[in-house]
Amino acid sequence: MAQHFEIHADNPQPRLLKQAAALLSGGGVVAVPTDSSYALVCQLDDKDAVDRIRRVRQISDKHHLTLLCRDLSELASYAHVDNRQYRLLRLATPGPYTFILDATKEVPRRVSHPQRKTIGLRVPDRKGLQLLLELHGAPLLATTLIPPGETAPLNDPEEIRERFEKQIDGIIDSGACPLEPTTVLDLTPMSTGGQAIVVREGRGSLQALGF
């Protein structure tokens, strides 16, 4: 049965999030609120937990997972970032954007794109999740919590509890999320003088980034 952590959205309780971080460090899978929707997260280097996330979502190993980072310095450990890319990242983080970048050797092969060796990364703007990342001390792998066979993510923590409490280890409940996907930008062309490519327009404003 999943542990339930009810936290304040604007003033999250460190005591509860420390317990959730301990679950993750022990190989757990936890549902967390982000600045776009609820997501399933686990440790980056825990193959069993990654496999569990894929089973819960019923997705193959070809489905890309996203790396949630606390800040840009952490992001730069897992992706190659040049000066042009960094300026754009500074404008957009933290916020509801996912960036596709060339992965460094710190990223396990099983979670990077098999042909391109890229990784999707984001720095979320949600206080509880930011504190969880700080307490965990490392990025977390994430995928949007969309039930198998459905197209919309779950946004109600009580519904997540009812449907998934026997399949995951914890649920961080800070109320509803905006329920709009992130804007996805492929920044890899910028490393060779090209322009960023908008893969998906979502909650993150393109105008704010000069698009």
C-alpha positions as a Markdown table, in Angstrom:
| # | Residue | x | y | z |
|---|---|---|---|---|
| 1 | Met | 0.0 | 0.0 | 0.0 |
| 2 | Ala | 1.3 | 3.4 | -1.0 |
| 3 | Gln | 2.3 | 5.8 | 1.8 |
| 4 | His | 0.3 | 9.1 | 1.6 |
| 5 | Phe | 2.1 | 12.4 | 2.2 |
| 6 | Glu | -0.2 | 15.4 | 2.4 |
| 7 | Ile | 1.9 | 18.5 | 2.1 |
| 8 | His | 1.2 | 22.3 | 1.8 |
| 9 | Ala | 1.6 | 23.5 | -1.8 |
| 10 | Asp | 3.3 | 26.8 | -0.8 |
| 11 | Asn | 5.0 | 25.7 | 2.5 |
| 12 | Pro | 5.8 | 22.0 | 2.1 |
| 13 | Gln | 6.8 | 20.1 | 5.3 |
| 14 | Pro | 10.4 | 18.9 | 5.2 |
| 15 | Arg | 9.6 | 16.1 | 7.6 |
| 16 | Leu | 7.2 | 14.5 | 5.3 |
| 17 | Leu | 9.3 | 15.0 | 2.2 |
| 18 | Lys | 12.3 | 13.4 | 4.0 |
| 19 | Gln | 10.2 | 10.3 | 4.4 |
| 20 | Ala | 9.3 | 10.4 | 0.7 |
| 21 | Ala | 13.0 | 10.9 | -0.2 |
| 22 | Ala | 13.9 | 7.8 | 1.9 |
| 23 | Leu | 11.3 | 5.8 | 0.0 |
| 24 | Leu | 13.0 | 6.8 | -3.3 |
| 25 | Ser | 16.5 | 6.0 | -1.9 |
| 26 | Gly | 15.2 | 2.6 | -1.0 |
| 27 | Gly | 14.1 | 1.8 | -4.6 |
| 28 | Gly | 10.6 | 3.2 | -4.4 |
| 29 | Val | 8.3 | 4.6 | -7.0 |
| 30 | Val | 6.4 | 7.8 | -6.0 |
| 31 | Ala | 3.7 | 9.9 | -7.5 |
| 32 | Val | 4.6 | 13.6 | -7.3 |
| 33 | Pro | 2.9 | 16.9 | -8.3 |
| 34 | Thr | 4.8 | 19.0 | -10.8 |
| 35 | Asp | 4.2 | 22.3 | -12.4 |
| 36 | Ser | 2.4 | 20.6 | -15.3 |
| 37 | Ser | 0.7 | 17.4 | -14.0 |
| 38 | Tyr | 1.3 | 14.5 | -11.6 |
| 39 | Ala | 4.3 | 12.2 | -12.5 |
| 40 | Leu | 5.8 | 9.0 | -11.4 |
| 41 | Val | 9.4 | 9.3 | -10.2 |
| 42 | Cys | 12.3 | 7.1 | -9.1 |
| 43 | Gln | 16.0 | 7.1 | -8.7 |
| 44 | Leu | 18.1 | 7.6 | -11.8 |
| 45 | Asp | 20.4 | 4.6 | -11.3 |
| 46 | Asp | 17.8 | 2.1 | -10.0 |
| 47 | Lys | 17.0 | -0.3 | -12.9 |
| 48 | Asp | 14.3 | -2.2 | -11.0 |
| 49 | Ala | 12.5 | 1.0 | -10.1 |
| 50 | Val | 12.7 | 2.2 | -13.7 |
| 51 | Asp | 11.3 | -1.1 | -14.9 |
| 52 | Arg | 8.4 | -0.8 | -12.3 |
| 53 | Ile | 7.5 | 2.6 | -13.7 |
| 54 | Arg | 7.4 | 1.2 | -17.2 |
| 55 | Arg | 5.1 | -1.6 | -16.0 |
| 56 | Val | 2.7 | 0.7 | -14.1 |
| 57 | Arg | 2.4 | 2.9 | -17.2 |
| 58 | Gln | 2.6 | -0.1 | -19.6 |
| 59 | Ile | 5.2 | 1.6 | -21.7 |
| 60 | Ser | 8.1 | 0.0 | -23.5 |
| 61 | Asp | 11.8 | 0.8 | -23.0 |
| 62 | Lys | 11.6 | 3.0 | -26.2 |
| 63 | His | 9.4 | 5.5 | -24.3 |
| 64 | His | 11.6 | 8.3 | -23.1 |
| 65 | Leu | 11.7 | 9.2 | -19.5 |
| 66 | Thr | 12.6 | 12.8 | -18.3 |
| 67 | Leu | 15.2 | 13.8 | -15.8 |
| 68 | Leu | 14.0 | 16.2 | -13.1 |
| 69 | Cys | 16.8 | 18.5 | -11.9 |
| 70 | Arg | 17.0 | 20.9 | -9.0 |
| 71 | Asp | 18.8 | 23.7 | -10.9 |
| 72 | Leu | 20.9 | 24.4 | -14.0 |
| 73 | Ser | 24.2 | 23.3 | -12.3 |
| 74 | Glu | 22.7 | 19.9 | -11.7 |
| 75 | Leu | 21.3 | 19.7 | -15.3 |
| 76 | Ala | 24.8 | 20.5 | -16.7 |
| 77 | Ser | 26.1 | 17.3 | -15.1 |
| 78 | Tyr | 23.8 | 15.2 | -17.2 |
| 79 | Ala | 23.8 | 17.1 | -20.5 |
| 80 | His | 26.3 | 18.9 | -22.7 |
| 81 | Val | 25.3 | 22.6 | -22.6 |
| 82 | Asp | 27.0 | 25.3 | -24.6 |
| 83 | Asn | 26.7 | 29.1 | -24.1 |
| 84 | Arg | 23.8 | 29.6 | -26.4 |
| 85 | Gln | 21.8 | 26.7 | -24.9 |
| 86 | Tyr | 22.7 | 27.9 | -21.4 |
| 87 | Arg | 21.3 | 31.4 | -22.1 |
| 88 | Leu | 18.0 | 29.9 | -23.2 |
| 89 | Leu | 17.9 | 27.6 | -20.2 |
| 90 | Arg | 18.4 | 30.5 | -17.8 |
| 91 | Leu | 15.3 | 32.2 | -19.3 |
| 92 | Ala | 13.2 | 29.1 | -19.0 |
| 93 | Thr | 14.1 | 27.6 | -15.6 |
| 94 | Pro | 12.5 | 26.8 | -13.3 |
| 95 | Gly | 9.4 | 26.3 | -15.3 |
| 96 | Pro | 7.1 | 24.0 | -17.3 |
| 97 | Tyr | 9.6 | 23.2 | -20.1 |
| 98 | Thr | 11.3 | 20.0 | -21.1 |
| 99 | Phe | 14.6 | 20.3 | -23.0 |
| 100 | Ile | 16.2 | 17.7 | -25.2 |
| 101 | Leu | 19.9 | 17.8 | -24.9 |
| 102 | Asp | 22.9 | 15.6 | -25.7 |
| 103 | Ala | 23.4 | 13.3 | -22.7 |
| 104 | Thr | 26.7 | 13.0 | -20.8 |
| 105 | Lys | 28.2 | 9.7 | -19.7 |
| 106 | Glu | 26.5 | 10.3 | -16.3 |
| 107 | Val | 23.2 | 9.2 | -17.9 |
| 108 | Pro | 22.7 | 5.4 | -18.0 |
| 109 | Arg | 22.3 | 4.1 | -21.6 |
| 110 | Arg | 18.9 | 2.6 | -20.8 |
| 111 | Val | 17.3 | 6.0 | -20.2 |
| 112 | Ser | 18.9 | 8.0 | -23.0 |
| 113 | His | 17.7 | 7.9 | -26.6 |
| 114 | Pro | 19.3 | 4.8 | -28.1 |
| 115 | Gln | 20.3 | 6.3 | -31.5 |
| 116 | Arg | 20.8 | 10.0 | -30.7 |
| 117 | Lys | 22.2 | 9.7 | -27.1 |
| 118 | Thr | 20.0 | 12.5 | -26.0 |
| 119 | Ile | 18.0 | 13.0 | -22.7 |
| 120 | Gly | 15.0 | 15.1 | -21.8 |
| 121 | Leu | 15.6 | 17.3 | -18.8 |
| 122 | Arg | 13.6 | 19.8 | -16.8 |
| 123 | Val | 13.8 | 22.0 | -13.8 |
| 124 | Pro | 10.3 | 22.1 | -12.3 |
| 125 | Asp | 8.8 | 25.1 | -10.6 |
| 126 | Arg | 6.9 | 23.4 | -7.8 |
| 127 | Lys | 8.0 | 24.0 | -4.2 |
| 128 | Gly | 7.3 | 20.5 | -2.9 |
| 129 | Leu | 9.1 | 18.8 | -5.8 |
| 130 | Gln | 12.0 | 21.2 | -5.5 |
| 131 | Leu | 12.4 | 20.4 | -1.8 |
| 132 | Leu | 12.1 | 16.7 | -2.6 |
| 133 | Leu | 14.9 | 17.0 | -5.1 |
| 134 | Glu | 17.0 | 18.9 | -2.6 |
| 135 | Leu | 16.4 | 16.3 | 0.1 |
| 136 | His | 17.1 | 13.4 | -2.3 |
| 137 | Gly | 20.3 | 15.0 | -3.4 |
| 138 | Ala | 20.2 | 13.9 | -7.0 |
| 139 | Pro | 17.9 | 14.2 | -10.1 |
| 140 | Leu | 14.9 | 11.9 | -10.4 |
| 141 | Leu | 13.6 | 10.0 | -13.4 |
| 142 | Ala | 10.0 | 10.9 | -14.3 |
| 143 | Thr | 7.2 | 10.1 | -16.6 |
| 144 | Thr | 3.8 | 11.7 | -16.7 |
| 145 | Leu | 1.2 | 9.7 | -14.7 |
| 146 | Ile | -1.1 | 8.7 | -17.6 |
| 147 | Pro | -3.0 | 5.4 | -16.9 |
| 148 | Pro | -2.6 | 2.6 | -19.4 |
| 149 | Gly | -4.9 | 3.0 | -22.4 |
| 150 | Glu | -5.8 | 6.6 | -21.5 |
| 151 | Thr | -4.5 | 9.9 | -23.0 |
| 152 | Ala | -5.0 | 12.4 | -20.1 |
| 153 | Pro | -2.8 | 12.5 | -17.0 |
| 154 | Leu | -4.3 | 12.1 | -13.5 |
| 155 | Asn | -4.6 | 15.3 | -11.5 |
| 156 | Asp | -6.6 | 14.2 | -8.4 |
| 157 | Pro | -4.3 | 12.7 | -5.7 |
| 158 | Glu | -7.3 | 10.8 | -4.3 |
| 159 | Glu | -8.0 | 9.1 | -7.6 |
| 160 | Ile | -4.3 | 8.3 | -7.9 |
| 161 | Arg | -4.5 | 6.7 | -4.5 |
| 162 | Glu | -7.5 | 4.6 | -5.4 |
| 163 | Arg | -6.1 | 3.4 | -8.7 |
| 164 | Phe | -2.4 | 2.9 | -8.0 |
| 165 | Glu | -1.9 | 2.5 | -4.3 |
| 166 | Lys | -1.0 | -1.2 | -4.7 |
| 167 | Gln | 1.4 | -0.5 | -7.6 |
| 168 | Ile | 3.5 | 2.3 | -6.2 |
| 169 | Asp | 5.2 | 3.1 | -2.9 |
| 170 | Gly | 4.2 | 6.7 | -2.2 |
| 171 | Ile | 1.9 | 9.6 | -3.2 |
| 172 | Ile | 2.8 | 13.2 | -2.5 |
| 173 | Asp | -0.4 | 15.1 | -2.3 |
| 174 | Ser | -0.3 | 18.9 | -2.5 |
| 175 | Gly | -3.6 | 19.3 | -4.4 |
| 176 | Ala | -4.4 | 19.6 | -8.1 |
| 177 | Cys | -1.8 | 20.5 | -10.7 |
| 178 | Pro | -2.3 | 22.8 | -13.7 |
| 179 | Leu | -3.0 | 19.7 | -15.9 |
| 180 | Glu | -1.2 | 21.0 | -19.0 |
| 181 | Pro | 1.8 | 19.3 | -20.5 |
| 182 | Thr | 5.2 | 21.0 | -20.6 |
| 183 | Thr | 6.5 | 22.8 | -23.7 |
| 184 | Val | 9.2 | 20.5 | -25.2 |
| 185 | Leu | 12.2 | 22.1 | -27.0 |
| 186 | Asp | 14.9 | 20.2 | -28.8 |
| 187 | Leu | 18.1 | 22.2 | -28.1 |
| 188 | Thr | 20.5 | 19.8 | -29.8 |
| 189 | Pro | 20.6 | 21.7 | -33.2 |
| 190 | Met | 22.0 | 24.8 | -31.3 |
| 191 | Ser | 25.3 | 23.0 | -30.6 |
| 192 | Thr | 26.1 | 23.1 | -34.3 |
| 193 | Gly | 24.8 | 26.6 | -35.0 |
| 194 | Gly | 21.2 | 25.8 | -35.6 |
| 195 | Gln | 18.0 | 26.9 | -33.8 |
| 196 | Ala | 16.0 | 25.2 | -31.1 |
| 197 | Ile | 13.1 | 23.1 | -32.4 |
| 198 | Val | 9.6 | 23.3 | -30.8 |
| 199 | Val | 8.6 | 19.6 | -30.4 |
| 200 | Arg | 5.4 | 20.4 | -28.4 |
| 201 | Glu | 3.8 | 23.6 | -27.3 |
| 202 | Gly | 2.4 | 23.3 | -23.8 |
| 203 | Arg | 2.2 | 25.3 | -20.6 |
| 204 | Gly | 5.5 | 27.0 | -21.0 |
| 205 | Ser | 5.3 | 30.2 | -22.9 |
| 206 | Leu | 7.3 | 30.3 | -26.2 |
| 207 | Gln | 6.9 | 34.1 | -26.4 |
| 208 | Ala | 8.8 | 34.4 | -23.1 |
| 209 | Leu | 11.7 | 32.7 | -24.7 |
| 210 | Gly | 11.7 | 34.8 | -27.9 |
| 211 | Phe | 9.9 | 32.3 | -30.2 |
